Amino acid sequence: KIVSTQFDASTMNPQIASKTQMPDDGTGEKEIYRMEDFRMIVYPKNMYGTFFSGDSFVIQYTYQHDMKNYTLIYYWLGQHCTQDEQGAAALGAIELDKKLDGTATIIRVVQDKEPTHFMAMFHGHMIVFKHGKRSGFRNLQEDNENIDDTYLLQVRGLSKYDTKAVQVDLRASSLNSSDCFVLFTKTNVYIWCGKGSTGDEREMSKIVARPRTTDPIMVFEGQEKDDFWNYFNGGKDVYPSEKRFQQQPQIFENYPIRLYEISNANGKMTAIEIPNFTQKSLYDNTDSNKTEKRNAEKIAIDYLKTDPSHRDPDIPIIKTKQSLEPLHFTGFFGYWDREFWNTKSSYEATKTKLHSENNPDVCAELVREKTKLNNINPLTAKKYSYDILIKSVEELPEDVNPEFREVHLNNDEFQKVFKMSFKDYMSKPLWRQKELKKLAKLF
């Protein structure tokens, strides 16, 4: 089944998608699950867009690009959900991915750090209430989901793509002059507009109020009637009145784009940076083992904690897979060839295929090619400087094999040039070794 969705033409450019983190316009199909007692419970469709800070949710989102369906699985972690609830949500996302044969991209989202696309899925109707249906080990008997008859929402956003409302304390001190707030009471809905708020923000506040009324009462800062303050605990009070800079779309171009390869080929988990990367620099993900996949997210979280660019440690973490990369990933690589992986079979997969086709001669040749480099002893091979080894074939020393220049580097220079040890290098598929040698100008 192909899911047809409307699409913003500007996001068809992968570079724009990568900068805005918008793979589409949020009009795809979604299924939402709420974590309760560590199980994924189907969330009622009439509650879509309503979140609780004490809960975690898993969202399966499907969209179309180039006549192909892609699936994103978000797991959203409320600000007050427990560690065990967070773990249950992560496992729920993984289990959902397994049901889809591992074809989904998994995205970890922390409350208040939602990417634009996450908010766009709800078209201006995303609301985060306090509390929730707690299911953490410390709260097994607690259920604190009730929403009061009177409550206050702070609205942030300029369009249906980036708007979110969050419940704040029902006190006048929660207001500020830069934003709009929606006050729900038993009988009326008020939109309070700070002096620094914009027309777009006021229009989005009307969308937030729409489930209750199409005709909210507009209240402008400084023009409130006395009875308006009666709804607030403590009555009228002081609040921040400084104007902030207007909200800007999320653009991720102020941080350096860096690619790391995660490997435990030598028995130790390492993360090796790949400079000047292209699509061809990516490791064949079907050959990565379970330990590497399991540790990838933890390494990403640990990296954010020490990132010299000071990225927020709670920004979304996206786990994608080979051949299923979304636009907001491929846009970081310049030109992206969707057919590239179809021509890159791993050594083991090729050998298995040849055996199954009963072609022992070709298979034997493949084995000889794989073992050719293994038969060269890097310990006895004479060492030369990198500057000498990058020279043309005619200028190379007589005892240097032009096909395997890398074995003539000493250990320190090899590590410096390839950003990994020779042992790690030897664990790579032949095509990957060749790509690394090309990057190092040793091919």
C-alpha positions as semicolon CSV with decimal commas, in nm:
position;residue;x (nm);y (nm);z (nm)
1;K;0,000;0,000;0,000
2;I;0,134;0,342;-0,099
3;V;0,049;0,623;0,144
4;S;-0,037;0,939;-0,050
5;T;0,041;1,266;0,130
6;Q;0,052;1,631;0,036
7;F;0,407;1,756;0,018
8;D;0,579;2,091;0,055
9;A;0,793;2,118;-0,260
10;S;1,068;2,303;-0,072
11;T;1,142;1,995;0,136
12;M;1,209;1,786;-0,176
13;N;1,561;1,927;-0,168
14;P;1,758;1,695;0,064
15;Q;1,985;1,980;0,173
16;I;1,681;2,179;0,291
17;A;1,543;1,868;0,462
18;S;1,870;1,817;0,648
19;K;1,886;2,180;0,763
20;T;1,524;2,199;0,878
21;Q;1,496;1,829;0,978
22;M;1,170;1,811;0,780
23;P;1,151;1,492;0,568
24;D;0,794;1,590;0,469
25;D;0,519;1,830;0,578
26;G;0,375;1,610;0,854
27;T;0,063;1,493;0,665
28;G;0,159;1,126;0,653
29;E;-0,015;0,846;0,847
30;K;0,053;0,795;1,216
31;E;-0,027;0,545;1,490
32;I;0,036;0,642;1,852
33;Y;0,097;0,420;2,152
34;R;0,114;0,520;2,516
35;M;0,341;0,332;2,754
36;E;0,134;0,192;3,044
37;D;0,276;-0,064;3,288
38;F;0,566;-0,105;3,044
39;R;0,336;-0,208;2,759
40;M;0,243;-0,016;2,444
41;I;-0,128;0,067;2,458
42;V;-0,304;0,200;2,148
43;Y;-0,378;0,569;2,202
44;P;-0,729;0,692;2,104
45;K;-0,726;0,895;1,782
46;N;-0,930;1,170;1,944
47;M;-0,635;1,220;2,183
48;Y;-0,371;1,254;1,910
49;G;-0,157;1,558;1,988
50;T;-0,229;1,542;2,362
51;F;0,074;1,447;2,570
52;F;0,145;1,426;2,943
53;S;0,478;1,518;3,098
54;G;0,470;1,212;3,325
55;D;0,435;0,969;3,034
56;S;0,621;0,835;2,734
57;F;0,474;0,773;2,390
58;V;0,575;0,579;2,078
59;I;0,464;0,714;1,739
60;Q;0,482;0,528;1,410
61;Y;0,477;0,772;1,119
62;T;0,470;0,674;0,750
63;Y;0,530;0,909;0,458
64;Q;0,607;0,880;0,089
65;H;0,899;1,004;-0,118
66;D;0,982;0,906;-0,476
67;M;0,692;0,657;-0,475
68;K;0,845;0,472;-0,180
69;N;0,715;0,453;0,177
70;Y;0,939;0,546;0,469
71;T;0,863;0,491;0,836
72;L;0,982;0,698;1,131
73;I;0,933;0,572;1,486
74;Y;0,952;0,851;1,743
75;Y;0,964;0,771;2,111
76;W;0,878;1,079;2,316
77;L;0,997;1,106;2,676
78;G;0,800;1,330;2,910
79;Q;0,994;1,559;3,139
80;H;0,872;1,375;3,449
81;C;0,865;1,014;3,330
82;T;1,098;0,779;3,517
83;Q;1,413;0,609;3,389
84;D;1,236;0,274;3,369
85;E;0,956;0,433;3,163
86;Q;1,214;0,583;2,929
87;G;1,374;0,242;2,885
88;A;1,036;0,081;2,820
89;A;0,961;0,338;2,548
90;A;1,296;0,273;2,379
91;L;1,233;-0,102;2,385
92;G;0,881;-0,045;2,254
93;A;1,022;0,147;1,957
94;I;1,268;-0,135;1,885
95;E;0,994;-0,399;1,904
96;L;0,778;-0,196;1,667
97;D;1,071;-0,171;1,427
98;K;1,114;-0,550;1,439
99;K;0,749;-0,595;1,337
100;L;0,832;-0,380;1,035
101;D;1,128;-0,608;0,951
102;G;1,375;-0,349;1,074
103;T;1,286;-0,094;0,804
104;A;1,207;0,205;1,027
105;T;1,418;0,501;1,139
106;I;1,402;0,537;1,520
107;I;1,415;0,885;1,675
108;R;1,454;0,964;2,046
109;V;1,272;1,286;2,144
110;V;1,286;1,456;2,484
111;Q;1,008;1,693;2,596
112;D;1,080;2,058;2,511
113;K;1,339;1,948;2,251
114;E;1,093;1,831;1,986
115;P;1,216;1,873;1,627
116;T;0,999;2,073;1,389
117;H;0,873;1,764;1,209
118;F;0,745;1,614;1,533
119;M;0,528;1,921;1,596
120;A;0,426;1,937;1,229
121;M;0,261;1,593;1,261
122;F;-0,009;1,753;1,481
123;H;-0,077;2,062;1,266
124;G;-0,077;2,311;1,552
125;H;-0,267;2,090;1,797
126;M;0,022;1,957;2,008
127;I;-0,047;2,013;2,380
128;V;0,161;1,890;2,674
129;F;-0,026;1,864;3,004
130;K;0,126;1,812;3,344
131;H;0,126;1,473;3,517
132;G;0,018;1,154;3,342
133;K;-0,058;0,788;3,387
134;R;0,255;0,701;3,583
135;S;0,378;0,343;3,549
136;G;0,732;0,371;3,683
137;F;0,856;0,131;3,949
138;R;0,829;0,414;4,201
139;N;0,471;0,501;4,108
140;L;0,284;0,173;4,060
141;Q;-0,020;0,288;4,257
142;E;-0,029;0,643;4,126
143;D;-0,256;0,766;3,848
144;N;-0,252;1,143;3,814
145;E;-0,393;1,214;3,471
146;N;-0,690;1,437;3,556
147;I;-0,707;1,774;3,380
148;D;-0,863;2,052;3,585
149;D;-1,165;2,243;3,457
150;T;-0,956;2,560;3,458
151;Y;-0,602;2,553;3,322
152;L;-0,351;2,772;3,139
153;L;-0,152;2,688;2,824
154;Q;0,153;2,876;2,697
155;V;0,164;2,876;2,316
156;R;0,483;2,894;2,113
157;G;0,491;2,877;1,733
158;L;0,437;3,075;1,413
159;S;0,271;2,810;1,196
160;K;0,111;2,466;1,206
161;Y;0,460;2,321;1,151
162;D;0,622;2,448;1,470
163;T;0,348;2,517;1,725
164;K;0,321;2,356;2,067
165;A;0,121;2,449;2,378
166;V;0,240;2,355;2,727
167;Q;0,042;2,368;3,051
168;V;0,188;2,610;3,305
169;D;0,092;2,698;3,661
170;L;-0,241;2,877;3,687
171;R;-0,080;3,193;3,821
172;A;-0,046;3,539;3,669
173;S;0,331;3,512;3,722
174;S;0,334;3,240;3,451
175;L;0,247;3,501;3,186
176;N;0,504;3,698;2,990
177;S;0,480;3,984;2,742
178;S;0,640;3,793;2,455
179;D;0,390;3,507;2,421
180;C;0,024;3,417;2,389
181;F;-0,157;3,209;2,651
182;V;-0,486;3,024;2,631
183;L;-0,696;3,016;2,950
184;F;-0,961;2,745;2,962
185;T;-1,242;2,781;3,219
186;K;-1,569;2,595;3,275
187;T;-1,762;2,850;3,070
188;N;-1,518;3,037;2,844
189;V;-1,186;3,024;2,662
190;Y;-0,962;3,332;2,672
191;I;-0,656;3,409;2,460
192;W;-0,422;3,648;2,640
193;C;-0,187;3,825;2,398
194;G;0,135;3,974;2,528
195;K;0,248;4,305;2,378
196;G;0,543;4,134;2,214
197;S;0,339;3,855;2,053
198;T;0,281;3,849;1,677
199;G;-0,028;3,803;1,463
200;D;0,094;3,455;1,363
201;E;0,122;3,353;1,727
202;R;-0,230;3,477;1,797
203;E;-0,367;3,281;1,502
204;M;-0,195;2,965;1,624
205;S;-0,343;3,023;1,971
206;K;-0,688;3,020;1,810
207;I;-0,608;2,677;1,665
208;V;-0,510;2,554;2,012
209;A;-0,844;2,683;2,146
210;R;-1,049;2,543;1,857
211;P;-1,145;2,204;2,011
212;R;-1,345;2,396;2,273
213;T;-1,460;2,701;2,078
214;T;-1,431;2,878;1,745
215;D;-1,490;3,214;1,912
216;P;-1,244;3,261;2,199
217;I;-1,237;3,584;2,397
218;M;-0,932;3,789;2,297
219;V;-0,761;3,967;2,588
220;F;-0,473;4,206;2,516
221;E;-0,206;4,282;2,770
222;G;-0,294;4,593;2,968
223;Q;-0,662;4,579;2,873
224;E;-0,771;4,296;3,106
225;K;-1,097;4,334;3,302
226;D;-1,075;4,282;3,677
227;D;-1,273;3,956;3,672
228;F;-1,017;3,804;3,432
229;W;-0,764;3,784;3,714
230;N;-1,009;3,597;3,937
231;Y;-0,932;3,275;3,747
232;F;-0,568;3,286;3,855
233;N;-0,449;3,147;4,186
234;G;-0,339;3,450;4,385
235;G;-0,509;3,696;4,147
236;K;-0,316;3,960;3,955
237;D;0,061;3,945;3,997
238;V;0,383;4,062;3,834
239;Y;0,525;3,871;3,537
240;P;0,819;3,907;3,294
241;S;0,757;4,196;3,058
242;E;1,080;4,198;2,854
243;K;1,040;4,123;2,486
244;R;1,244;3,833;2,351
245;F;1,372;3,785;1,998
246;Q;1,109;3,635;1,773
247;Q;1,117;3,261;1,720
248;Q;1,311;3,148;1,416
249;P;1,277;2,822;1,222
250;Q;1,515;2,552;1,334
251;I;1,819;2,558;1,104
252;F;2,106;2,325;1,186
253;E;2,395;2,494;1,008
254;N;2,575;2,656;1,301
255;Y;2,727;2,326;1,409
256;P;3,000;2,130;1,230
257;I;2,870;1,817;1,055
258;R;3,082;1,521;1,167
259;L;3,070;1,150;1,079
260;Y;3,204;0,874;1,306
261;E;3,235;0,503;1,243
262;I;3,159;0,287;1,547
263;S;3,343;-0,043;1,566
264;N;3,442;-0,314;1,813
265;A;3,654;-0,507;1,566
266;N;3,948;-0,517;1,808
267;G;3,731;-0,610;2,107
268;K;3,704;-0,250;2,227
269;M;3,425;-0,011;2,131
270;T;3,574;0,282;1,939
271;A;3,436;0,581;1,749
272;I;3,658;0,692;1,459
273;E;3,592;1,020;1,279
274;I;3,580;1,010;0,898
275;P;3,693;1,341;0,742
276;N;3,560;1,478;0,410
277;F;3,292;1,211;0,403
278;T;3,058;1,119;0,120
279;Q;2,793;0,851;0,084
280;K;3,068;0,603;-0,003
281;S;3,229;0,667;0,335
282;L;2,945;0,493;0,515
283;Y;3,019;0,149;0,650
284;D;2,804;-0,131;0,509
285;N;2,553;-0,143;0,795
286;T;2,440;-0,498;0,722
287;D;2,783;-0,613;0,840
288;S;2,771;-0,429;1,173
289;N;2,716;-0,657;1,471
290;K;2,459;-0,642;1,750
291;T;2,705;-0,495;2,000
292;E;2,790;-0,205;1,767
293;K;2,422;-0,136;1,696
294;R;2,330;-0,157;2,065
295;N;2,606;0,083;2,171
296;A;2,559;0,338;1,893
297;E;2,289;0,537;2,073
298;K;2,480;0,534;2,405
299;I;2,792;0,663;2,229
300;A;2,582;0,940;2,070
301;I;2,444;1,041;2,410
302;D;2,791;1,035;2,567
303;Y;2,928;1,241;2,278
304;L;2,664;1,510;2,325
305;K;2,765;1,546;2,689
306;T;3,119;1,643;2,587
307;D;3,056;1,797;2,244
308;P;3,295;2,093;2,195
309;S;3,021;2,269;1,994
310;H;2,797;2,257;2,303
311;R;2,498;2,093;2,140
312;D;2,207;2,039;2,373
313;P;2,242;1,686;2,519
314;D;1,866;1,632;2,477
315;I;1,845;1,701;2,104
316;P;1,679;1,423;1,899
317;I;1,889;1,115;1,825
318;I;1,796;0,943;1,498
319;K;1,880;0,578;1,428
320;T;1,849;0,500;1,057
321;K;1,942;0,199;0,844
322;Q;2,115;0,124;0,517
323;S;1,893;0,179;0,208
324;L;1,620;0,334;0,427
325;E;1,781;0,670;0,499
326;P;1,530;0,961;0,528
327;L;1,580;1,290;0,346
328;H;1,687;1,475;0,657
329;F;1,982;1,232;0,681
330;T;2,086;1,204;0,314
331;G;2,095;1,583;0,276
332;F;2,418;1,598;0,478
333;F;2,605;1,396;0,212
334;G;2,566;1,612;-0,097
335;Y;2,473;1,390;-0,392
336;W;2,298;1,073;-0,271
337;D;2,263;0,770;-0,498
338;R;1,957;0,566;-0,400
339;E;2,090;0,272;-0,603
340;F;2,436;0,278;-0,447
341;W;2,378;0,005;-0,189
342;N;2,228;-0,228;-0,448
343;T;2,575;-0,267;-0,600
344;K;2,760;-0,313;-0,268
345;S;2,730;-0,672;-0,152
346;S;2,943;-0,771;0,145
347;Y;3,216;-1,033;0,102
348;E;3,026;-1,298;0,300
349;A;2,700;-1,231;0,112
350;T;2,877;-1,256;-0,224
351;K;3,055;-1,577;-0,125
352;T;2,728;-1,732;-0,005
353;K;2,555;-1,634;-0,328
354;L;2,830;-1,787;-0,541
355;H;2,823;-2,109;-0,342
356;S;2,447;-2,130;-0,387
357;E;2,496;-2,088;-0,763
358;N;2,747;-2,375;-0,757
359;N;3,028;-2,170;-0,907
360;P;3,337;-2,284;-0,713
361;D;3,591;-2,135;-0,955
362;V;3,458;-1,780;-0,916
363;C;3,417;-1,830;-0,543
364;A;3,777;-1,947;-0,513
365;E;3,891;-1,634;-0,698
366;L;3,693;-1,422;-0,452
367;V;3,864;-1,596;-0,160
368;R;4,206;-1,541;-0,320
369;E;4,129;-1,169;-0,362
370;K;4,018;-1,146;0,000
371;T;4,330;-1,319;0,130
372;K;4,584;-1,147;-0,096
373;L;4,637;-0,861;0,145
374;N;4,629;-1,098;0,443
375;N;4,935;-1,275;0,299
376;I;5,143;-0,957;0,314
377;N;5,317;-0,931;0,649
378;P;5,296;-0,569;0,768
379;L;5,564;-0,642;1,029
380;T;5,831;-0,730;0,773
381;A;5,723;-0,490;0,499
382;K;5,971;-0,202;0,471
383;K;5,831;0,126;0,605
384;Y;5,823;0,454;0,414
385;S;5,683;0,796;0,490
386;Y;5,336;0,890;0,376
387;D;5,482;1,158;0,145
388;I;5,673;0,889;-0,045
389;L;5,382;0,644;-0,064
390;I;5,142;0,891;-0,227
391;K;5,374;0,939;-0,524
392;S;5,295;0,799;-0,868
393;V;5,361;0,431;-0,942
394;E;5,675;0,521;-1,140
395;E;5,820;0,709;-0,843
396;L;5,750;0,442;-0,577
397;P;6,037;0,237;-0,429
398;E;6,080;-0,101;-0,602
399;D;5,973;-0,303;-0,297
400;V;5,636;-0,122;-0,262
401;N;5,332;-0,294;-0,414
402;P;5,118;-0,009;-0,557
403;E;4,802;-0,204;-0,467
404;F;4,894;-0,221;-0,098
405;R;5,087;0,094;-0,018
406;E;4,922;0,114;0,323
407;V;5,122;-0,180;0,466
408;H;5,438;0,028;0,426
409;L;5,324;0,290;0,677
410;N;5,449;0,261;1,033
411;N;5,188;0,220;1,307
412;D;5,183;0,583;1,416
413;E;5,154;0,722;1,065
414;F;4,892;0,463;0,970
415;Q;4,681;0,570;1,270
416;K;4,726;0,935;1,176
417;V;4,630;0,883;0,809
418;F;4,342;0,633;0,848
419;K;4,218;0,736;1,196
420;M;4,226;0,369;1,300
421;S;4,469;0,086;1,363
422;F;4,586;-0,153;1,091
423;K;4,390;-0,431;1,266
424;D;4,069;-0,229;1,246
425;Y;4,141;-0,153;0,883
426;M;4,187;-0,522;0,802
427;S;3,846;-0,603;0,950
428;K;3,671;-0,391;0,685
429;P;3,522;-0,531;0,362
430;L;3,746;-0,499;0,055
431;W;3,532;-0,227;-0,100
432;R;3,552;-0,028;0,222
433;Q;3,931;-0,066;0,236
434;K;3,953;0,069;-0,118
435;E;3,737;0,367;-0,031
436;L;3,955;0,444;0,271
437;K;4,268;0,421;0,056
438;K;4,114;0,659;-0,198
439;L;4,037;0,909;0,077
440;A;4,396;0,878;0,196
441;K;4,532;0,912;-0,163
442;L;4,698;0,571;-0,136
443;F;4,510;0,404;-0,421
